[in-house]
Amino acid sequence: MAQVLEFKLPDLGEGLTEAEIVRWLVQVGDVVAVDQPVVEVETAKAMVEVPCPYGGVVTARFGEEGTELPVGAPLITVAVGTPASGGPASGGPAAPLEGSGNVLVGYGTSEAPARRRRVRSVRPEPAASVTVDAAVPAAPVTPAAPASAATPDGVSGGPVPVISPLVRRLARENGLDLRELTGSGPEGLILRADVESALRVAVPREQAAQAAQAVQAVQQTAGSSALAGGRRVPLKGVRGAVADKLSRSRREIPDATCWVDADATELMRARAAMNASGMPKISLLALLARICTAALARFPELNSTVDLAAREIVQFDQVHLGFAAQTERGLVVPVVRDAQARDAEGLTAEFARLTEAGRDGRLTPGDLTGGTFTLNNYGVFGVDGSTPIINHPEAAMLGVGRIIPKPWVHEGELAVRQVVQLSLTFDHRVCDGGTAGGFLRYVADCVEQPAVLLRTL
């Protein structure tokens, strides 16, 4: 004579208290195996296939598709067990019943082996059982699988300390063997965090394999192009170094860009007046650099770098100002040391020295490293705007477009003014938009009214 066990909606973890029946995977009268999914439910966080811990014949289902059930409500009843030799037919005891080794929260399994330990300090409710007679469907009854049998996770050898169907499904879908994990929960319970941590370790290996396949595909394509008349250009030297640095910047830095148009008419007049005084000429780049150092003194968050190993932001006292320079050998970024301590004349001279060294190929590694902030004057290429890539490991870069006559409202009237677009690309880890906007607005104010700089001189 069989027993009917009631299978209740288990605790699906994540603090969830209810689930909606999406799709039944079994019918009344179906034979189910231990841990076979019987219903698909939807929670507030995921779609989950719920496995039944009993093997036998489904005798009843509770709830139609679309019905919402609370945790602990009955899902199905299963007739389990078969008459054993010397059982009820011969007056002997009935054969013992075994349930799944994957115990679900809210109920336990009958006659669990003595070697099995609880993996969570939750008192299980006893499974409801009733005696059934010939009214039970005549379909053959499958005995419950022993705890050492293979499980849906594709592993064998004993019960796995997992209580959440979400955890088992996550492992199954990613081909992860739960028996290889050590749980961090009570008494070795495997939690969702344990599975996700194992997957994070596995993902880089998978990505490396995918990258290798992609490289092979590109090489094959490149080979075909070469046969068709294409040519290959080695990615080495300055070009290779730039490629490596820009790629690293894109991988590691979560950058954002803001920009503003500014009336540079007064700045251009101020420079013309300086250069008409008979003193050494002052470059526009030097004036912009002087504005940058003044702005960084007000917003030091942007004169910094992120130390990932220590999880710290390092703010610098000195401004080592890099500037983008195009040479025959490619783009280089020489660095002006202690730019905050130089006046416009000194900055002009240092820019000239480093630019000349770059054109002649005489820049040393020391000239090209150690920058804390970069100024990029892409206006020399005849363009108005850009979203530059940050010069890793710095935290920001100011871009300056071409200065050209444009219609502009000046003192309440439409006029033709010298207008420039300024853009700031910054590492969003070191500051928020308010700081970046404040920096850029201060730079724009200095461009429009150079006298603002007098406050910092």
PATORGU-144112 format. One record per residue (C-alpha): residue number from 1; residue in one letter; x, y, z. Coordinates in pm, whole numbers, plus 50000, padded with zeros to 5 digits. Each point is the difference from the previous one (the first is absolute). Layout:
! PATORGU-144112
num;residu;u;v;w
NUM;A;X;Y;Z
...
***
This chain:
! PATORGU-144112
num;residu;u;v;w
1;M;50000;50000;50000
2;A;50144;50341;49896
3;Q;50026;50321;50195
4;V;49894;50340;49872
5;L;50238;50281;50088
6;E;49911;50365;49966
7;F;50258;50220;49829
8;K;49976;50364;50104
9;L;50131;50314;49824
10;P;50351;50027;50145
11;D;50179;50307;50128
12;L;50174;50124;49685
13;G;50243;50216;50192
14;E;50080;50369;49940
15;G;49733;50091;50260
16;L;49716;49907;49762
17;T;49664;49903;50154
18;E;49788;49911;49697
19;A;50017;49886;49640
20;E;49767;49978;49700
21;I;49942;49673;49817
22;V;50112;50057;49640
23;R;49988;49649;49856
24;W;49936;49651;50130
25;L;50261;49751;49882
26;V;49809;49688;50111
27;Q;49641;49873;49986
28;V;49803;49799;50255
29;G;50094;49636;49946
30;D;50351;50076;49876
31;V;50290;49811;50152
32;V;50269;50233;50134
33;A;50353;49930;50113
34;V;50176;50147;50300
35;D;50094;50363;49936
36;Q;49812;50014;49669
37;P;49868;50353;49930
38;V;49621;49995;50032
39;V;49900;50365;49966
40;E;50144;50328;49874
41;V;49930;50299;50224
42;E;50083;50367;49976
43;T;50118;50200;50299
44;A;50075;50368;50027
45;K;50356;49921;49890
46;A;50006;49702;49767
47;M;49827;49714;49820
48;V;50067;49676;50188
49;E;49937;49634;49925
50;V;49908;49836;50331
51;P;50117;49637;50044
52;C;49804;49750;50206
53;P;50198;49815;50270
54;Y;49784;49687;49968
55;G;49984;49731;49731
56;G;49662;49848;49920
57;V;49664;50071;49835
58;V;49844;50346;49998
59;T;49656;49969;50157
60;A;49899;50368;50017
61;R;50105;50350;49901
62;F;49908;50315;50192
63;G;49953;50327;49813
64;E;49945;50088;49637
65;E;50254;50176;49782
66;G;49997;50367;50092
67;T;49914;49930;50364
68;E;50217;50162;50265
69;L;50092;49777;50294
70;P;50172;50085;50329
71;V;50307;49809;50112
72;G;49884;49686;50183
73;A;49679;49956;49801
74;P;49941;49650;49848
75;L;50119;49955;49640
76;I;49945;49629;49926
77;T;49951;49667;50174
78;V;50205;49698;49900
79;A;49929;49632;50066
80;V;50334;49844;50090
81;G;50126;49655;50104
82;T;49918;49643;49885
83;P;49912;49685;50194
84;A;50319;49831;50107
85;S;50064;49630;50042
86;G;49848;49911;50335
87;G;49807;50326;49989
88;P;49628;50058;50054
89;A;49906;49714;49767
90;S;50186;49754;50217
91;G;49953;50171;50332
92;G;50356;50143;50006
93;P;50100;50364;50039
94;A;49974;50240;49709
95;A;50314;50094;49810
96;P;50156;50327;50122
97;L;49962;50316;49788
98;E;50287;50222;49890
99;G;49979;50357;49887
100;S;50238;50236;49822
101;G;50337;50083;50145
102;N;49934;50359;49888
103;V;49783;50095;50295
104;L;49777;50302;49937
105;V;49912;50258;50262
106;G;49665;49946;50171
107;Y;49988;49621;50003
108;G;50224;49698;50029
109;T;50017;49652;49856
110;S;49877;49680;50157
111;E;50241;49758;50159
112;A;50310;50200;49914
113;P;50324;49801;50034
114;A;50163;50046;50337
115;R;50319;50137;49841
116;R;49815;50299;49855
117;R;50037;50321;50197
118;R;49776;50301;49996
119;V;50155;50284;49798
120;R;49785;50274;50141
121;S;49860;50069;50344
122;V;49639;50001;49881
123;R;49762;49747;50158
124;P;49836;49816;49709
125;E;49630;49932;50006
126;P;49919;49628;49984
127;A;49877;49888;49662
128;A;49627;49938;50004
129;S;49920;49637;49921
130;V;49681;49799;49953
131;T;49935;49639;49907
132;V;49858;49937;49654
133;D;49829;49694;49858
134;A;49907;49870;49658
135;A;49867;50344;49905
136;V;50358;50108;49938
137;P;50076;49999;49622
138;A;50130;49666;49883
139;A;50307;50148;49833
140;P;50323;49836;50114
141;V;50156;50168;50300
142;T;50369;50092;49979
143;P;50187;49947;50325
144;A;50177;50307;50135
145;A;50359;50015;49882
146;P;50263;49937;50266
147;A;50202;50295;50119
148;S;50305;49873;49812
149;A;49823;50008;49663
150;A;50078;50263;49738
151;T;49822;50331;50046
152;P;49875;50251;49739
153;D;50319;50196;50061
154;G;50187;49728;49816
155;V;50194;49883;50305
156;S;49989;49695;50223
157;G;50136;49869;50326
158;G;49772;50133;50273
159;P;49776;50291;50096
160;V;50105;50352;49907
161;P;49958;50261;50278
162;V;49769;50224;49796
163;I;49652;50109;50100
164;S;49907;50257;49735
165;P;49874;49902;49653
166;L;50137;50335;49883
167;V;50349;49892;50097
168;R;49970;49658;49834
169;R;49856;50151;49683
170;L;50277;50263;49981
171;A;50263;49727;50032
172;R;49827;49770;49750
173;E;49961;50271;49734
174;N;50369;50091;50025
175;G;50129;49642;50007
176;L;50134;50033;50355
177;D;50050;49687;50212
178;L;49862;50085;50343
179;R;50203;49723;50163
180;E;50317;50191;49918
181;L;49888;50297;50213
182;T;50047;50062;50369
183;G;49698;50179;50141
184;S;50039;50311;50214
185;G;49664;49956;50173
186;P;49924;49822;50327
187;E;50148;49648;50006
188;G;50136;50037;49648
189;L;49674;50112;49836
190;I;50065;50111;49641
191;L;49855;50347;49947
192;R;49931;50194;49684
193;A;50305;50217;50074
194;D;50220;49687;49996
195;V;49876;49906;49653
196;E;50039;50354;49866
197;S;50354;50019;50142
198;A;50093;49673;49829
199;L;49853;50124;49673
200;R;50201;50323;50021
201;V;50316;49793;50021
202;A;49891;49788;49705
203;V;49894;50292;49780
204;P;50352;50140;49936
205;R;50110;49657;49873
206;E;49699;49986;49772
207;Q;50060;50356;49882
208;A;50364;49917;49927
209;A;49889;49707;49787
210;Q;49749;50218;49818
211;A;50264;50269;49948
212;A;50238;49742;49854
213;Q;49729;49884;49762
214;A;49928;50361;49901
215;V;50370;50067;49937
216;Q;50021;49689;49786
217;A;49695;50112;49802
218;V;50150;50348;49950
219;Q;50328;49848;49891
220;Q;49823;49781;49751
221;T;49807;50300;49870
222;A;50317;50208;49984
223;G;50168;49720;49810
224;S;49718;49999;49749
225;S;50027;50378;49965
226;A;50375;49974;49939
227;L;49938;49751;49725
228;A;49750;50244;49852
229;G;50253;50284;49992
230;G;49979;50132;50358
231;R;50306;50075;50209
232;R;50087;49965;50365
233;V;50144;50281;50209
234;P;50188;49883;50313
235;L;49849;50138;50320
236;K;50327;50079;50172
237;G;50215;50286;50116
238;V;49818;50323;50088
239;R;49684;49882;49824
240;G;50002;49675;50195
241;A;50065;50175;50332
242;V;49714;50243;49936
243;A;49770;49713;49907
244;D;50082;49812;50320
245;K;49950;50305;50221
246;L;49673;50109;49841
247;S;49864;49646;50014
248;R;50084;49977;50369
249;S;49833;50333;50064
250;R;49680;49884;49835
251;R;50005;49671;50192
252;E;50065;50143;50345
253;I;49864;50355;50016
254;P;49625;50074;50010
255;D;50026;50336;49828
256;A;49742;50268;49933
257;T;50017;50322;49799
258;C;49844;50344;50044
259;W;50052;50303;49779
260;V;49917;50368;49965
261;D;50044;50278;49742
262;A;50192;50305;50117
263;D;50062;50347;49861
264;A;50379;50018;49964
265;T;50006;50353;49858
266;E;50141;50159;50316
267;L;50262;49727;50041
268;M;50124;50057;49646
269;R;50016;50376;50064
270;A;50195;49946;50321
271;R;50251;49778;49820
272;A;50040;50256;49721
273;A;50068;50271;50259
274;M;50263;49784;50172
275;N;50176;49927;49673
276;A;49999;50367;49902
277;S;50197;50099;50310
278;G;50338;49905;49855
279;M;50043;49713;50250
280;P;50038;49633;49893
281;K;49692;49877;49818
282;I;49734;49814;50198
283;S;49832;49700;49835
284;L;49627;49935;50020
285;L;50077;49654;50137
286;A;50195;50158;50286
287;L;49703;50221;50094
288;L;49768;49699;49993
289;A;50248;49807;50214
290;R;50009;50284;50252
291;I;49622;49989;50015
292;C;50011;49621;50052
293;T;50239;50021;50295
294;A;49783;50265;50163
295;A;49690;49783;49949
296;L;50172;49692;50140
297;A;50092;50195;50313
298;R;49627;50053;50051
299;F;49899;49646;49898
300;P;50287;49770;50108
301;E;49785;49689;49951
302;L;50085;50017;49630
303;N;50376;50009;50060
304;S;50008;49643;50122
305;T;50014;49631;49920
306;V;49822;49687;50124
307;D;50205;49736;50179
308;L;49792;49688;49936
309;A;50217;49772;50213
310;A;49953;50218;50307
311;R;49650;50119;49896
312;E;50108;50360;50056
313;I;49993;50326;49807
314;V;50341;50169;50004
315;Q;49987;50381;49965
316;F;50322;50173;49898
317;D;50139;50326;50137
318;Q;50195;50078;49682
319;V;49853;50033;49652
320;H;50208;49812;49746
321;L;49820;50117;49688
322;G;50002;49780;49692
323;F;49915;50146;49660
324;A;49920;49813;49682
325;A;50244;50061;49715
326;Q;49978;49854;49652
327;T;50335;49901;49849
328;E;50112;49807;49695
329;R;50043;49696;50224
330;G;49644;50031;50131
331;L;49822;50150;50299
332;V;50215;50069;50305
333;V;49912;50156;50335
334;P;50300;50182;50150
335;V;49969;50111;50364
336;V;50073;50344;50144
337;R;50120;49944;50356
338;D;49864;50220;50279
339;A;49785;50200;49763
340;Q;49825;50164;50296
341;A;50327;50178;50088
342;R;50063;50147;49653
343;D;49869;50327;49859
344;A;49874;50044;49645
345;E;50348;50083;49869
346;G;50156;49695;50163
347;L;49723;49775;49874
348;T;50044;50132;49646
349;A;50372;49921;50007
350;E;49951;49648;50136
351;F;49726;49920;49747
352;A;50230;50114;49721
353;R;50292;49791;50128
354;L;49799;49681;50035
355;T;49823;50046;49667
356;E;50331;50043;49820
357;A;50144;49694;50174
358;G;49695;49802;49895
359;R;50039;50099;49636
360;D;50367;49902;50006
361;G;49935;49672;50181
362;R;50205;50112;50303
363;L;49735;49960;50269
364;T;50117;49782;50289
365;P;49781;49758;50196
366;G;50006;50253;50282
367;D;49855;50263;49765
368;L;49707;49773;49915
369;T;49905;49857;50339
370;G;49872;50116;50337
371;G;49721;50231;49883
372;T;49710;50079;50234
373;F;49772;50191;49758
374;T;49998;50046;49620
375;L;49916;50300;49782
376;N;49901;49907;49645
377;N;49980;50278;49741
378;Y;49832;49816;49714
379;G;49892;50331;49852
380;V;50326;49998;49803
381;F;49842;49728;49784
382;G;49714;50232;49906
383;V;49732;49827;50210
384;D;49761;50150;50252
385;G;49949;49716;50248
386;S;50111;49657;50110
387;T;49956;49743;50276
388;P;50363;49909;50067
389;I;50115;49683;50173
390;I;50156;50066;50340
391;N;50377;49954;50015
392;H;50017;49708;50243
393;P;50060;50006;50298
394;E;49891;50363;50020
395;A;49646;50097;50096
396;A;49910;50276;49753
397;M;50080;50179;49676
398;L;49896;50344;49877
399;G;49936;50027;49627
400;V;50008;50331;49809
401;G;49849;50040;49654
402;R;50075;50260;49734
403;I;49927;50365;50075
404;I;49788;50146;49719
405;P;49767;50299;49948
406;K;49639;49912;50082
407;P;49678;50184;50073
408;W;49981;50057;50376
409;V;49781;50200;50234
410;H;50235;50249;50167
411;E;49871;50254;50253
412;G;49644;49938;49884
413;E;50068;50043;49629
414;L;50084;49763;49719
415;A;50363;50033;49898
416;V;50277;49807;49827
417;R;50237;49865;50263
418;Q;50294;49757;50015
419;V;49838;49680;50132
420;V;50164;49679;50118
421;Q;49857;49670;50119
422;L;50154;49857;50317
423;S;49950;49637;50101
424;L;50099;49815;50316
425;T;50028;49622;50008
426;F;50035;49870;50355
427;D;50018;49680;50199
428;H;49662;49969;50168
429;R;50157;49808;50288
430;V;50188;50305;50129
431;C;49712;50247;49993
432;D;49641;50059;49898
433;G;49858;50230;49736
434;G;49980;50294;50238
435;T;50377;50013;50044
436;A;50067;49947;49629
437;G;49746;50266;49908
438;G;50146;50242;50253
439;F;50349;49952;49858
440;L;49886;50050;49641
441;R;49791;50304;50088
442;Y;50297;50162;50175
443;V;50220;49937;49695
444;A;49733;50152;49773
445;D;49970;50304;50229
446;C;50376;50056;49981
447;V;49992;49971;49622
448;E;49717;50253;49977
449;Q;50142;50231;50268
450;P;50376;49954;50039
451;A;49997;50244;50293
452;V;49847;49719;50208
453;L;50351;49850;50006
454;L;50130;50301;50193
455;R;49838;49854;50312
456;T;50247;49710;49992
457;L;50316;50192;49903
***
